[in-house]
Amino acid sequence: MSAPLILGAGPAGCAAAITLAEQGRTPILIDRDVKVGDPLCGGFMSWRTVAALRELGVDPTALGAHRVERLMLFAGDREAQARLPEAAWGLSRHALDTALRARAISLGARLEIDRARSLSSGRIEGERQEWRGDTIFLATGKHDVRGETRPREASDPALGVRVRIPAHPDLSRLIGDAIELHLFDGAYAGIVLQEDGSANVCLALRKSRLSRDGSPLELLRSLADRYPAFAERWRHAPDDLAIDTVGSVPYGWIADGTDPGLYRLGDQAAVIPSLAGEGMGIAIASGRSAAQAFLEGKAAPVWQGEFARRAARPVTVAEAIWKAAETPGLARLGLAAATLIPGLATMAMRASRI
């Protein structure tokens, strides 16, 4: 039997590689970059994600992760807060991905650097060479590979924008131990501190919302002009701030099937709206579960269907919250309900975990 091929060395791919290597298999982990980057999504990890990472031998607290204990909600001039069911953590993807890759390699996974051009049954066509294997784990995150693209049928697709505001004492005082959700018309922003004190600001928005402002930078400035709480954070952003973007994110999509020998992981398995803060949870859970299914001889289509059913509830809950959050009237109503019924936000957080 050929070595399992894992395309993508992010959290999902590395979780699969670690699980396989711990059982004596030698997976080939294929990534396009020699140097670990800092992907746009995933700067927040729920309590369940952290527990799963520790089981894989990676402890976020040892990497300096920032402890998060509260959820803060902002809509217009209203705000509400709730305690998280358990402590969560803010950690950059660079720090997390570096640790996961190192752990996988230390256990025997083989890292190869190549950029995939296309994917077909048992075959990855790379820029450097062709890779063949009976089993492929597809873990390329939000980026599709030709031959296995996800449907993108939304008339007004979702986009992602990320900025990192440098550490500042006032920023630390404002955000503290919270994960913040700022709800706007046609968009929302999640803000959490990272291990170095910087603020990770991730926006999800409709294409039509961006079209109104013209560019991501103009959008951010417009939001700061209109929303005082966001403006307090944004005023610490330097003029030369780097802005990362990703287009046409199919939030709510779940892979309910796959080809024989192809296990779809992370965002290639289920794309949960980012306001749930469970993208890393789905990545880790799918990587571990798919690798274990492979070790037990469970066919990829069977496992994919099982994982689709497992992911359905958190994705559906998060999608409903997202659609309410981007509608100003519903967002204000939701904040009022969260204020009157403190346990409501906690229930929603628990329901959106995998």
C-alpha positions as CSV (number, residue, x, y, z in Angstrom):
1,M,0.0,0.0,0.0
2,S,1.4,3.4,-0.9
3,A,2.0,6.1,1.6
4,P,-1.0,8.3,2.3
5,L,-0.8,11.8,0.7
6,I,-1.9,14.8,2.6
7,L,-2.3,17.9,0.5
8,G,-2.0,21.0,2.8
9,A,0.0,21.4,6.0
10,G,-2.5,23.5,7.9
11,P,-4.2,22.4,11.1
12,A,-6.5,19.8,9.3
13,G,-3.6,18.2,7.3
14,C,-1.2,18.2,10.2
15,A,-3.9,16.7,12.5
16,A,-4.3,13.9,10.0
17,A,-0.5,13.5,9.7
18,I,0.0,13.3,13.5
19,T,-2.7,10.8,13.9
20,L,-1.3,8.6,11.2
21,A,2.3,8.9,12.3
22,E,1.4,8.1,15.9
23,Q,0.2,4.7,14.6
24,G,3.4,4.0,12.7
25,R,2.3,5.2,9.2
26,T,4.6,7.6,7.2
27,P,2.3,10.1,5.5
28,I,3.6,12.5,2.9
29,L,2.6,16.0,3.8
30,I,2.6,18.2,0.8
31,D,2.6,22.0,1.2
32,R,3.3,24.8,-1.2
33,D,5.4,26.9,1.2
34,V,8.8,26.2,2.8
35,K,8.2,28.9,5.4
36,V,5.0,28.6,7.5
37,G,2.7,31.5,6.7
38,D,0.0,33.3,8.7
39,P,-3.3,32.4,7.0
40,L,-6.2,34.7,7.1
41,C,-8.6,32.6,9.3
42,G,-8.2,30.9,12.6
43,G,-6.8,33.3,15.2
44,F,-9.4,32.0,17.8
45,M,-9.6,28.5,19.2
46,S,-12.5,27.3,21.3
47,W,-12.1,25.2,24.4
48,R,-12.9,22.0,22.5
49,T,-10.3,22.8,19.9
50,V,-7.6,23.4,22.6
51,A,-8.5,20.1,24.2
52,A,-8.1,18.3,20.8
53,L,-4.7,20.1,20.2
54,R,-3.4,18.9,23.5
55,E,-4.3,15.4,22.7
56,L,-2.2,15.8,19.5
57,G,0.7,16.9,21.6
58,V,0.5,20.7,20.9
59,D,-0.4,22.9,23.9
60,P,-1.5,26.5,22.8
61,T,-0.6,27.8,26.3
62,A,3.0,26.7,25.8
63,L,3.0,28.8,22.6
64,G,2.0,31.9,24.6
65,A,-1.7,31.9,23.5
66,H,-3.9,34.7,24.9
67,R,-6.6,33.5,27.3
68,V,-10.2,34.5,26.3
69,E,-13.0,34.2,28.7
70,R,-15.8,36.5,27.4
71,L,-17.8,37.2,24.3
72,M,-18.5,40.9,23.6
73,L,-21.2,41.8,21.1
74,F,-21.5,45.3,19.4
75,A,-24.3,46.4,17.1
76,G,-24.8,50.1,16.4
77,D,-24.7,51.8,19.8
78,R,-25.6,48.7,21.7
79,E,-23.4,46.1,23.3
80,A,-23.8,42.9,25.3
81,Q,-21.5,40.4,26.8
82,A,-21.5,36.8,28.0
83,R,-19.0,34.4,29.7
84,L,-17.7,31.7,27.5
85,P,-18.7,28.2,28.6
86,E,-15.0,27.5,29.1
87,A,-11.8,29.4,28.5
88,A,-10.7,29.8,24.8
89,W,-7.5,31.2,23.3
90,G,-6.2,33.6,20.8
91,L,-3.2,32.4,18.8
92,S,-1.9,33.3,15.4
93,R,-2.0,30.7,12.6
94,H,1.7,31.2,12.1
95,A,2.4,30.0,15.7
96,L,-0.1,27.2,15.6
97,D,0.8,25.9,12.1
98,T,4.5,26.0,12.9
99,A,4.0,23.9,16.0
100,L,1.7,21.4,14.3
101,R,4.0,20.9,11.4
102,A,7.0,20.4,13.7
103,R,5.0,17.8,15.7
104,A,4.0,15.9,12.6
105,I,7.6,15.8,11.3
106,S,8.9,14.8,14.7
107,L,6.7,11.7,14.6
108,G,7.8,10.7,11.1
109,A,5.6,12.5,8.6
110,R,7.6,13.4,5.5
111,L,7.3,17.1,4.4
112,E,7.5,17.8,0.7
113,I,7.2,21.3,-0.9
114,D,5.2,21.5,-4.1
115,R,2.3,23.5,-5.4
116,A,-0.7,21.4,-6.7
117,R,-2.0,22.2,-10.1
118,S,-4.8,19.6,-10.2
119,L,-6.2,16.7,-8.4
120,S,-7.7,13.5,-9.8
121,S,-8.2,9.9,-8.6
122,G,-5.1,8.8,-6.8
123,R,-3.0,11.6,-8.4
124,I,-1.8,15.1,-7.5
125,E,-0.2,17.0,-10.3
126,G,2.3,19.3,-8.7
127,E,4.6,21.9,-10.3
128,R,7.6,19.9,-9.2
129,Q,6.4,16.4,-9.8
130,E,3.4,14.1,-10.0
131,W,2.3,12.4,-6.7
132,R,0.4,9.1,-6.7
133,G,-1.2,7.3,-3.8
134,D,-4.2,5.1,-3.0
135,T,-5.3,7.6,-0.4
136,I,-5.3,11.4,-0.5
137,F,-6.4,13.7,2.3
138,L,-7.4,17.1,0.8
139,A,-6.7,19.9,3.3
140,T,-6.1,23.0,1.3
141,G,-8.4,25.2,3.4
142,K,-10.4,27.8,1.6
143,H,-8.4,27.4,-1.6
144,D,-9.7,24.9,-4.1
145,V,-7.6,22.7,-6.4
146,R,-8.6,22.1,-10.0
147,G,-10.5,18.9,-10.3
148,E,-12.1,19.1,-6.8
149,T,-13.6,22.6,-6.6
150,R,-16.6,23.4,-4.4
151,P,-19.7,25.0,-5.8
152,R,-19.9,28.8,-5.6
153,E,-23.5,29.7,-6.6
154,A,-24.3,32.6,-4.3
155,S,-25.5,35.7,-6.1
156,D,-23.8,37.9,-3.5
157,P,-20.9,35.8,-2.3
158,A,-19.1,36.2,1.0
159,L,-15.6,37.6,1.2
160,G,-13.0,37.6,3.9
161,V,-10.7,40.4,5.0
162,R,-8.0,40.3,7.7
163,V,-5.8,42.9,9.3
164,R,-3.4,42.7,12.3
165,I,-3.3,45.8,14.5
166,P,0.0,46.0,16.4
167,A,0.1,45.7,20.1
168,H,-0.7,48.8,22.2
169,P,-1.6,49.2,25.9
170,D,-4.9,50.9,25.0
171,L,-5.8,48.1,22.7
172,S,-5.1,45.5,25.3
173,R,-7.3,47.4,27.8
174,L,-10.2,47.7,25.3
175,I,-10.2,44.0,24.3
176,G,-8.7,42.3,27.3
177,D,-9.9,38.7,27.7
178,A,-12.7,39.0,25.2
179,I,-13.5,37.7,21.7
180,E,-15.4,40.6,20.1
181,L,-18.0,40.5,17.4
182,H,-18.9,43.8,15.8
183,L,-22.0,43.5,13.7
184,F,-22.4,45.8,10.7
185,D,-24.9,46.2,7.8
186,G,-23.9,43.3,5.4
187,A,-20.7,42.4,7.4
188,Y,-19.3,41.5,10.8
189,A,-15.8,41.7,12.3
190,G,-14.3,39.4,14.9
191,I,-11.5,40.8,17.0
192,V,-9.2,38.9,19.5
193,L,-5.8,39.5,20.9
194,Q,-2.9,37.2,19.8
195,E,0.1,35.8,21.6
196,D,2.2,39.0,20.9
197,G,-0.6,41.4,22.0
198,S,-1.6,42.4,18.5
199,A,-5.3,42.4,17.6
200,N,-6.4,40.0,14.9
201,V,-9.3,41.6,13.0
202,C,-11.2,39.3,10.6
203,L,-14.2,40.6,8.6
204,A,-16.7,38.5,6.7
205,L,-18.8,40.6,4.3
206,R,-20.9,40.4,1.2
207,K,-19.4,41.4,-2.1
208,S,-22.1,44.0,-2.5
209,R,-21.0,45.6,0.8
210,L,-17.4,45.9,-0.4
211,S,-18.6,47.4,-3.7
212,R,-20.2,50.3,-1.9
213,D,-16.8,51.4,-0.5
214,G,-14.5,50.4,-3.3
215,S,-11.6,48.7,-1.5
216,P,-11.0,46.8,1.8
217,L,-9.1,49.8,3.2
218,E,-11.9,52.2,2.3
219,L,-14.4,49.8,3.8
220,L,-12.5,49.6,7.1
221,R,-12.3,53.4,7.3
222,S,-16.0,53.7,6.6
223,L,-16.8,51.3,9.4
224,A,-14.7,53.2,11.8
225,D,-16.5,56.4,10.8
226,R,-19.9,54.9,11.4
227,Y,-19.3,52.6,14.4
228,P,-17.7,54.2,17.6
229,A,-16.7,50.9,19.2
230,F,-14.9,49.7,16.1
231,A,-13.3,53.2,15.7
232,E,-11.7,52.9,19.1
233,R,-9.8,49.8,18.0
234,W,-9.1,51.0,14.4
235,R,-7.4,54.2,15.6
236,H,-4.4,52.1,16.6
237,A,-4.0,50.8,13.0
238,P,-0.9,52.2,11.2
239,D,-1.3,53.8,7.8
240,D,0.8,51.0,6.1
241,L,-1.3,48.2,7.6
242,A,-1.2,45.0,5.5
243,I,-4.6,43.7,4.4
244,D,-5.2,40.0,3.5
245,T,-8.3,39.0,1.5
246,V,-10.0,35.8,0.3
247,G,-12.8,35.8,-2.2
248,S,-16.0,33.8,-2.6
249,V,-16.1,31.8,0.6
250,P,-18.9,29.2,0.4
251,Y,-20.1,29.6,4.0
252,G,-22.6,26.9,5.0
253,W,-21.3,24.3,2.4
254,I,-20.8,20.7,3.6
255,A,-19.3,17.9,1.5
256,D,-21.8,15.1,1.9
257,G,-19.9,12.9,-0.5
258,T,-16.5,12.3,-2.0
259,D,-14.6,10.0,-4.4
260,P,-13.1,6.7,-3.3
261,G,-9.7,7.2,-1.6
262,L,-10.3,11.0,-1.1
263,Y,-10.9,12.3,2.4
264,R,-11.9,16.0,2.4
265,L,-10.8,17.8,5.5
266,G,-11.3,21.3,7.1
267,D,-12.9,23.8,4.9
268,Q,-12.9,21.2,2.1
269,A,-15.3,19.2,4.3
270,A,-17.5,21.9,5.9
271,V,-17.3,25.8,5.8
272,I,-18.7,27.2,9.0
273,P,-19.3,30.9,9.1
274,S,-16.3,32.5,10.9
275,L,-18.3,34.3,13.6
276,A,-18.8,31.0,15.3
277,G,-15.0,30.7,15.9
278,E,-15.1,27.0,15.2
279,G,-13.2,26.8,11.9
280,M,-10.1,25.4,13.7
281,G,-12.4,23.0,15.5
282,I,-13.7,21.6,12.3
283,A,-10.2,21.4,10.9
284,I,-8.7,19.5,13.8
285,A,-11.8,17.2,14.2
286,S,-11.9,16.3,10.6
287,G,-8.2,15.6,10.3
288,R,-8.2,13.3,13.3
289,S,-11.4,11.6,12.5
290,A,-10.5,10.9,8.8
291,A,-7.1,9.6,9.7
292,Q,-8.6,7.2,12.2
293,A,-11.2,6.1,9.7
294,F,-8.4,5.3,7.2
295,L,-6.5,3.3,9.9
296,E,-9.7,1.3,10.6
297,G,-10.3,0.6,6.9
298,K,-13.4,2.8,6.6
299,A,-13.9,4.0,3.0
300,A,-13.6,7.7,2.3
301,P,-17.2,8.1,1.1
302,V,-18.6,6.4,4.2
303,W,-16.5,8.6,6.5
304,Q,-17.4,11.8,4.5
305,G,-21.1,11.1,5.0
306,E,-20.6,10.5,8.7
307,F,-18.7,13.7,9.1
308,A,-21.2,15.7,7.1
309,R,-23.9,14.6,9.6
310,R,-21.6,15.5,12.5
311,A,-20.9,19.0,11.1
312,A,-24.5,19.8,10.1
313,R,-25.7,21.1,13.5
314,P,-22.8,23.6,14.2
315,V,-22.7,24.8,10.6
316,T,-26.5,25.3,10.5
317,V,-26.6,27.1,13.8
318,A,-23.7,29.4,12.8
319,E,-25.3,30.1,9.4
320,A,-28.5,31.2,11.1
321,I,-26.6,33.5,13.5
322,W,-24.6,34.9,10.6
323,K,-27.6,35.8,8.5
324,A,-29.2,37.5,11.6
325,A,-25.9,39.3,12.4
326,E,-25.5,41.0,9.0
327,T,-29.1,42.4,9.2
328,P,-29.1,45.5,11.4
329,G,-32.6,45.1,12.8
330,L,-32.1,41.4,13.7
331,A,-28.6,42.1,15.1
332,R,-30.0,44.7,17.5
333,L,-32.8,42.4,18.5
334,G,-30.3,39.6,19.1
335,L,-28.3,41.9,21.4
336,A,-31.4,42.8,23.3
337,A,-32.2,39.2,23.8
338,A,-28.7,38.4,24.9
339,T,-28.9,41.1,27.5
340,L,-32.3,40.0,28.8
341,I,-31.4,36.3,28.7
342,P,-27.7,36.0,29.6
343,G,-27.6,32.2,29.0
344,L,-28.8,32.6,25.4
345,A,-25.4,33.5,24.0
346,T,-23.8,30.7,25.9
347,M,-26.3,28.2,24.5
348,A,-25.6,29.4,20.9
349,M,-21.8,29.1,21.5
350,R,-22.2,25.5,22.7
351,A,-24.6,24.6,19.9
352,S,-22.0,25.8,17.3
353,R,-19.2,23.6,18.5
354,I,-18.3,20.3,16.7
